[in-house]
Amino acid sequence: MTDAPLFTFAVVADTHINPEDGVSGSPWPTNRLANDRARWAVAALNADAPAFVVHLGDMVHPIPTQPGYGAAAARYHAIFGELAPPLYCLPGNHDLGDKPVDWMPAHPVNATFADAYVSTFGPLWQAFDHGDCRFILHANPILDSGLAQDAEQWRWLENELAASRGRRVFFITHYPLFLTDQDEPEHYDNLAPAPRTRLRALLVEHGVEAVFAAHVHTIFHTALSPDGPAQHVIPALSAIRLDYSHLFKSPPRDWQEHGRNDSAKLGYYLVDVYPSGYRLRLRRSHGACLREGEAVPAIAPLPPAPPAPAPGLGVDLRQGWSDARIIPYTGVVDEFRRKAARNDYLITALQEAGLRDLRVPLDDLLDPQSAARMADLARMGHRFQPFAFAPPDARARAAIAHLADALARIEVIARADGLPDMVSAWRDTAGSAGVPLIASKLWTSADIAGSGASFSHFIGHGFTAQDGALLDDAMAAGADGGAFRVTPDDDPAAVIAAMPKRGAVVAYVTLCDANPAVMMNDDARIKRRVMDAVTAARAHSAHPVVIFDTLEDFDRGYYPRNGLYDGQFNPRPAGLALAALAAGTLRR
């Protein structure tokens, strides 16, 4: 990718406009804010000035059977009539009716609803060009409905994709094809297996570049196939779906209405299209409101992001990061099946904070689910740093070779007297894969235990500034550099400044307290520690990579601590500072 995008477009969704401002038929107070939140989003979009905006559906909250449908549509047109960029829209289930399943909680799509949508909002499906790209807007609530429009749309889509072969195509729709697994059972938030399989095959066969979907009010990123396009499920502007609050280990706060008003997750995406590839930028609205008649506030444009996460910063993924979690059946939108979903706000955090390099145990490369997810993240620009404490066996060598393009470096850990041998054992594996090899010294509580009565177990890794001779031995054995530890008692700036000016250097910066029984929740100290490390690394002639420990809160267990993001995966002050740094807007 080059540094300058060809153009930028915006995708918004799930505004759920009510017939009257401040009034909603929904039982959640947050829903009364939908109109004012949409009005603020229009002001923010005008500030961001994309080439055009696509609304992915659920423009209004009342469904077509309700008498408020027409009035809500009129409010939608009034609010979005203030939008400066061109606006395109496609139908969601609230606008058109639910997909045709007998257990869906609202009336399914029918011919009357389809006619009402067309007369109120415009065509069910459409396509248009911008630059050299083709944009296909698809009405997937009608799939499998038996309506004449269903067969007609399939014919149109097949012809459209065939005519666009060889071009860059962005496919935009409402329901996600699936959330986690292409073979997952049908539930409220995906397509039925038959149309899902047919649609997925078409999109993969014709080389669509990306798929955008909505409906879930929750961010997800999933590849349609190992080498196929990514499907990006975008955030809502109105409210959060409560069932997906179960993705996070920390419960909603009292003011968040059991998850409905987790407002840090509201917003929209700006999509920067480059000569090769694209990049998403999340505009968090934080639930901001603008009432009718109020002066439009000064909203700064969202700064452009680099075309891919820049090398230099990373994080230790200590907690499970690739596994799907089970969302309980709730009696509101799903009652007869469990559904599996990943917490892809982790990806949001990594992209937003500019954290390219991800430290993981070698075990993750050996696990098929984690390995597949590594490949997905690598296509988004991330790289992994697997670490190992044993020589490679055949499985490890095969995994390294298979994922070589996704790796930033390999870290090998051993006690001082065994480190050169460990490096020698890994040298050929790393060299064959074309991946740098770094050494790291093991140290434990046994190495520093005194004769006093106080004792605490711990296991650590990394060189100190006094380990120059040991690093030389490791590099003589074939290591390309070393990992250095910045302990809780260390000044990050001083330790990083003293690191060697040769080889590949990694600084491992801990954010916890030195005492494993003490909670480190001083966000100001953590932010200062993070930014001091970044500043020192950028001033160092060897340009060391800084790995922070850790990304999300540890609110229990050993070394409890706040992370860059909290247990709901909303940014803490250190995460916000890194995001500002990545966007070039940091003011210290």
C-alpha positions, 0 to 999 in steps of 0.5 A, spaced: 500 500 500 502 507 498 501 512 504 495 516 501 488 512 500 485 513 493 478 515 497 474 514 503 467 512 504 463 511 510 459 505 512 453 506 518 448 502 520 442 500 525 440 508 527 433 505 529 430 512 528 424 513 532 417 516 530 418 522 535 425 524 538 426 522 545 420 517 545 421 510 543 416 504 544 422 499 546 423 498 553 430 500 554 431 508 555 437 508 551 433 507 545 429 514 546 436 517 544 436 514 537 434 520 533 439 524 537 445 520 536 443 519 529 443 527 528 450 527 531 453 522 527 451 526 521 454 532 523 461 527 524 460 524 517 460 531 515 466 533 518 469 526 516 467 528 509 467 521 506 466 521 498 459 517 500 456 514 505 452 507 505 447 505 510 447 498 511 439 498 514 435 498 520 434 505 518 428 506 523 426 502 529 418 500 528 417 494 523 413 495 517 406 492 521 407 498 526 403 505 525 409 509 526 413 506 520 412 512 516 413 517 521 420 514 523 422 514 516 420 521 515 424 523 521 430 518 518 429 522 511 429 529 515 435 527 519 440 524 514 437 530 509 443 534 513 448 529 510 453 533 505 456 526 502 451 522 497 448 517 501 446 510 499 441 505 503 439 498 503 434 494 507 435 491 514 430 487 517 426 493 521 425 496 514 423 490 510 421 485 515 425 479 518 428 473 514 423 468 513 424 463 519 418 461 523 421 463 530 423 470 528 420 475 533 417 479 528 413 479 522 417 476 516 418 480 509 413 479 504 411 483 498 407 488 501 413 490 506 417 490 500 413 495 496 413 499 502 420 499 503 421 501 495 416 507 496 419 509 502 427 508 501 428 506 494 430 500 490 431 494 494 438 492 491 443 497 487 450 497 484 454 503 483 461 505 481 466 510 485 473 510 481 475 503 479 471 500 484 464 497 484 459 497 490 454 492 490 448 493 495 444 487 497 437 486 500 439 479 504 432 479 508 429 477 502 433 471 501 429 464 501 422 468 502 419 465 495 418 472 493 419 474 486 424 479 488 428 473 491 429 470 484 430 476 481 435 479 485 439 472 484 439 473 477 441 480 478 447 479 482 450 473 478 450 478 472 453 483 476 458 479 479 460 476 472 460 483 469 465 486 474 470 480 474 477 483 474 475 489 478 475 491 485 468 489 488 465 491 495 459 487 497 455 491 502 449 487 505 445 487 512 445 480 515 452 477 516 453 471 512 455 467 519 459 470 525 464 465 526 464 458 522 461 458 515 458 451 517 454 454 524 447 453 525 442 458 523 440 463 528 438 470 529 444 473 526 446 469 520 443 467 514 440 460 513 445 455 510 442 454 503 442 461 501 449 462 505 452 457 502 450 459 495 452 467 496 459 465 499 461 461 493 459 467 489 463 472 492 469 467 493 469 465 486 468 472 483 474 475 488 470 480 491 475 484 495 471 485 502 464 484 505 460 489 510 454 487 514 451 490 520 444 487 524 448 485 530 450 492 533 457 488 535 463 488 531 466 482 528 471 480 522 471 473 519 474 471 513 469 468 508 474 462 506 482 462 507 484 466 501 477 469 500 475 476 502 474 478 509 467 480 512 466 486 517 460 486 521 460 494 523 458 497 529 451 500 531 449 508 532 443 507 536 445 501 542 448 495 543 445 488 543 445 486 550 446 478 548 453 480 546 455 483 552 456 476 554 463 476 550 466 480 555 469 478 562 467 484 566 460 485 567 456 492 564 456 498 569 450 500 572 449 506 567 450 501 561 443 498 562 445 491 562 450 492 556 444 496 552 448 503 553 455 500 552 456 507 548 464 506 547 462 501 542 457 505 538 460 509 532 461 507 524 467 505 520 471 510 515 474 505 509 480 508 506 481 505 499 488 504 497 491 502 490 492 495 493 487 494 499 483 498 504 484 500 511 478 501 517 478 507 521 473 506 527 469 513 529 467 512 536 461 516 537 461 514 545 453 515 544 454 523 543 447 526 542 445 532 538 438 535 539 434 538 533 435 545 533 442 545 537 448 548 534 452 543 531 458 542 535 465 543 532 467 536 531 474 534 528 475 530 522 478 523 524 485 523 522 487 518 517 491 512 519 497 509 516 495 503 510 497 498 515 499 497 522 506 500 523 512 496 526 514 498 533 509 496 538 506 490 540 502 486 546 503 480 549 496 476 548 496 472 555 489 471 555 485 467 550 484 471 544 482 466 538 476 462 541 469 462 540 465 464 546 458 461 547 452 466 547 446 464 551 439 463 548 436 469 551 428 469 550 428 475 546 432 474 539 434 467 540 431 461 544 432 455 541 440 454 540 446 456 543 451 461 538 458 461 538 462 468 537 468 471 538 470 477 541 473 481 535 473 488 539 480 485 540 482 486 533 478 493 534 483 495 540 489 492 536 488 496 530 486 502 534 492 502 538 497 501 532 499 494 536 502 490 530 506 485 533 502 480 538 506 475 542 503 468 543 506 461 546 508 456 540 502 452 542 497 457 539 501 455 532 499 448 533 492 449 535 488 449 528 483 454 530 488 459 533 493 458 527 487 460 522 485 466 526 493 468 525 492 468 518 486 472 518 490 477 522 496 477 518 492 479 512 490 485 516 497 487 517 499 484 524 505 479 525 506 474 531 512 473 535 511 466 538 515 464 544 518 457 546 522 454 551 523 447 548 527 445 542 522 445 535 519 438 534 516 436 527 510 439 529 513 446 531 517 446 524 511 445 520 507 450 523 513 455 523 513 454 515 506 454 514 505 461 518 512 464 516 509 470 513 505 471 519 511 471 523 515 477 526 520 473 529 521 467 534 523 468 541 526 462 544 527 462 552 532 458 556 536 459 562 543 462 561 547 456 561 543 453 556 541 459 552 546 458 546 544 451 545 537 453 545 538 458 539 542 453 536 536 448 536 532 453 533 537 456 528 535 452 522 527 452 523 527 460 523 532 461 518 528 456 513 522 460 514 526 467 513 524 469 520 528 473 525 530 469 531 531 472 538 533 470 545 531 471 552 534 469 558 529 465 563 529 468 570 525 465 576 524 467 584 529 461 585 534 465 582 533 471 587 530 468 593 534 470 599 534 468 606 528 472 609 521 469 611 518 472 605 517 469 598 513 469 592 513 465 586 514 468 579 517 466 572 520 471 568 524 472 562 528 477 558 535 480 559 538 486 563 543 491 561 548 487 565 547 481 560 551 483 554 556 477 554 550 472 555 547 476 549 553 476 545 554 468 546 546 467 544 548 471 537 554 467 536 550 461 536 545 464 531 540 469 534 539 475 531 538 479 537 534 479 544 528 481 548 530 485 554 525 486 560 522 492 563 520 490 570 515 494 574 521 497 578 524 499 572 524 506 569 522 504 562 526 510 559 532 508 562 532 501 561 530 502 553 536 507 553 541 502 556 539 496 551 544 494 546 545 498 539 546 492 535 541 486 532 534 485 533 532 488 540 525 487 543 523 491 550 518 487 554 514 492 558 510 490 564 504 494 567 503 490 573 505 492 580 512 488 583 507 484 588 503 479 585 498 480 590 497 488 589 492 490 584 495 495 579 489 500 577 493 507 577 491 508 570 495 515 570 502 511 572 500 506 566 499 511 561 506 514 563 509 508 563 507 506 556 508 513 553 515 513 556 517 506 553 514 509 546 518 515 547 525 512 549 524 506 543 523 511 538 529 515 540 534 509 540 538 507 534 536 500 534 529 502 533 527 496 538 520 493 538 516 495 545 511 489 547 506 491 553 504 486 558 498 486 557 492 488 552 486 487 557 485 488 564 487 482 569 482 483 574 483 477 578 489 472 579 496 473 580 499 480 578 492 483 577 492 490 573 489 494 568 491 493 561 490 498 555 483 496 555 478 494 560 474 488 561 469 490 556 474 492 551 473 499 552 480 503 551 483 506 558 487 512 558 494 508 556 490 505 550 487 512 548 494 515 548 496 509 543 490 510 539 492 518 539 499 516 537 497 512 532 493 517 529 498 522 529 494 527 534 497 525 541 498 531 545 502 530 551 
